[in-house]
Amino acid sequence: MEKPILDTAMSGRKPSRGLRAALSATLLLALLGAGAGQAGDGNDHDRARRALESGEILPLRTILERVERDYPGQIMEVDLEREDARWIYEIKLLRTDGALVEIEIGARDGALLGIKGPKGKDGRRGTAR
């Protein structure tokens, strides 16, 4: 597994719409290489920026809106990784029951690739609505 290209952590209460917009804007700036503290070597952000500009990946905001809509809880961390010639968003989500799950989303089309973590009361990981 390659190192994360984008790594973001959030804590506290569920973010408001304004905070989510600010977070998305900050992440987009970091993705575009404008952030001062870039993860890995400088090429990681350049590769991610080119992937976004060429339409290889969906914007983070689009992915986060889908996850927030489909999975109750709080997004704690987001990684954008390149695995086997495929971009993947890995999202750590703290469910409303306190369990931590990792959701893998295909960055190209937003398709759910998998969920890791304990099962919810309904027997499903992530407990989609």
Disulfide bonds with the S-S distance in Angstrom:
none
